[in-house]
Amino acid sequence: MLRPFGGMTRIVGIVVFDDVEVLDFAGPFEVFGVAGSIAAARAFRPILVSERPGPVVARNGFSVNPHVTFADCPPLDIVLVPGGGGYRADGSPYGSRKEMANPVMTGWVREQDGRTELTLSVCTGSLVLGAAGLLDGLRATTHHQAYDALRRLVPTATVVEGVKAVDAGRIVTSGGISAGIDMSLGIVARLLGADVAASTARQMEYDWAPG
């Protein structure tokens, strides 16, 4: 059972699944973890959430032990869906391409979006948000190799190319892989101020330019 830090802490639930891109979830996890240690009152607590108990095997065999499952996840303030994956030679989907067709995943994400302060995606995690019906009529972005896939999936969305992130208010999507770090620093700046975000980037020795 997770022990809360206190009422001022925002719980950031980062979804993980087989074949998830490692930096997609690890980058934001680091940002929110570092920011939470810099700011007063442990401002963020990032946790990893999976559909089922047990290890998740991310890209290149990277084994991950999620903190909680969909069934025992505590109330979240922010939910983040990473990406990674594609199609094998036989046409079978894996990673986010598989999860976008998983009704348990899309249903859980949709349910969380109805409760959370913010819903975020990194890379092709936007396809999961799109499949959950969360990007209709919004501006959004994704990995540069998935722009057309997102357009086909959500014809009413405006897919923005060549940017690190697109802020549509409660829903923020980011481009591929490392762009999730920039997006997460932007969220820290929004919620805690630019000084905390800059201190977080400096602690991480990450070259961040507020956008």
N, C-alpha and C positions, 0 to 999 in steps of 0.2 A: 504494500500500500504506500503510495506517495504521500509524504508529509509536506503540507503547504508551508511556504515561507511566511505567508501573511496576506492580509487583505489587499495590500498595495501591489502584490506581485501579479504580473500578467503571465498566464500559462500559455506557452506557444507550443501547440501540438504539430509536430512535423511528421507527416505520413511516410512510412517506408514500406517497400514491397520488393519482391524478387526482381533483380536486374535494374533496380533504381540506380541512377548515376550518383556516384559517391559524393562529389563536390556539391551536387544539387542540394543535398540535405546537410552535409557536414559544414559547408560554408555558412549558411544561415544559422545552424546550430552554434557555431563558434561566435558569430556576431552577437546573437542574443545572449549567449552565455557570458561573453566578455562585457557587453553593455550592462547586463544585470549585476555584474560584480563591481562595475565602476559607479553606477548610480546608487543613490540611497535606497534603502528598503528593498534590496534585491528586486529591481524593477521587472526583470524577466526571468522566467524559468522555462527553458526549452526541454521538451520531452519528445521521445520517439514513439510513434503509435503505429501499430500494425493490425491487420485484419484478424490474424490468428496468433496464438502464443508460439513461442519458439523463435530461433534465429531466422533472420532474413538474409539471403545471399544477394548482395548488391553486385554491381558490375565488377568483372575481373575476379570474382570469388571472394570479395570483401564481405566478411561475415559480421552481421550487426545484431545486437541483442536489444530489441525494443523494450521500453520501460513498461508500456501498457498496451492493451488491445482495444479494439473498438468497444468491446463489451464492458471493460472496466476503466475506460478513459475518464479522468476527472473533467469537470466543466472547463472548457477552453475559452480563452480570450482571443486568441489568434490561431488560425489553422493554416498550414502551409503544405502544398502538394508539390513535390519535386517531380522530375521527369526521368528520362533515360529509357532506352529500349528501341524497338523497331520491329522489323519483320525478318524472320529467318529465310533461308533459301527455299524452304518448302511453302512459304507464304504464311506460316503461323506467327501470330503476334507475341511479343514479349515486352516486359516492362510496362511503361505507360500505355503502349498500344493495346496491351492485354487488359490493363486496369480500366481503361476508358469504356470497355465493354463488360466490365464486372459490375453487376447491379448492386452488390453489397458495398463496393467501394464508392460508386457514384451516389448511392443513397445516403451513405454515412456522410460524405462530403457535403451534400445538399442539406442534410439535417444540421450539420455543424454550422454551415453558413447562415442558417436561420437564427443562430444563437450568438455567434462570435462578433467581436468588434471589427475584425478584419479577416479576409480570406485572401491568401497569397498563393502564387504558383511560380515555379522555376522551370525554365526550359519547356519540355513537352508536358509538364504537369498541367499546362493550360488546356490540353486536350481532355484531361479528366474533368476540369472545371466546365469546359464546353459540353461534354457529354452529360454532365449533371444539370445542364440548363442554366448555368450561372453567368454566361457571357453574352446572352442574347441582347442585342442592341448596344453593346458596350465596345469601347476601344480596348484592344488587347494585343499582346505580342507573345512570341514563343521562340524556340530555336530557329535559326535562319533556314534550316532544312525542312521545317514543318509549317512554314507560312501557308502554303497551299492547302495542306491537310487541315489546318485550323479554319481556313476560309470555307472549305467544303463541309466541315462539321458544323460550323456556326455561320450560315450565310448572312445573318443579320449583324454580325460583329464587324467592326472595322479593324482589320489586322494592320498594325503599325510595324514597319520594317526598320531595321538599322538602329534600334534604340536599346538601351539597357533595360528599361522598365517602362510600363505604362500604368499610370495611377488613374483608376476610374472611381476613386472614392473609397468605398468599402472593399472593393476588389482591386488588387494590384497584381499584375502579371509581369514576369521578367523574361529576358532572352535566355540564351543557352548557358548553362553550367555556371561559370564564374559570375555571370550577371546577377545571380541570386545573392551574392555578397553585397553588391551595390544596392540592390533593392532593399535588402534587410537593413543596411546602414541608413537608407532613406526612411525606412519605417521608424528606426530609432530616433532619427532627427525629428520626424513628425511628432512622435509621442513624448520624447524626453528633451528635445532641443538639439540644435546643431552642435553645441559644444560637447555633449555626451557622445554624439555620433562621431565627431572628429577625434575625441579621445579614444573611442573604441577602435577606429581605424588605425590610429597611431600605435596603440597597444598591439594590434595585429600586424603592424608594419605593412599595412595595405595602402596602396596609393589610391585614395578615394577623392573624387571631385564631386561635390554635391551638384545634382542636376535639377 
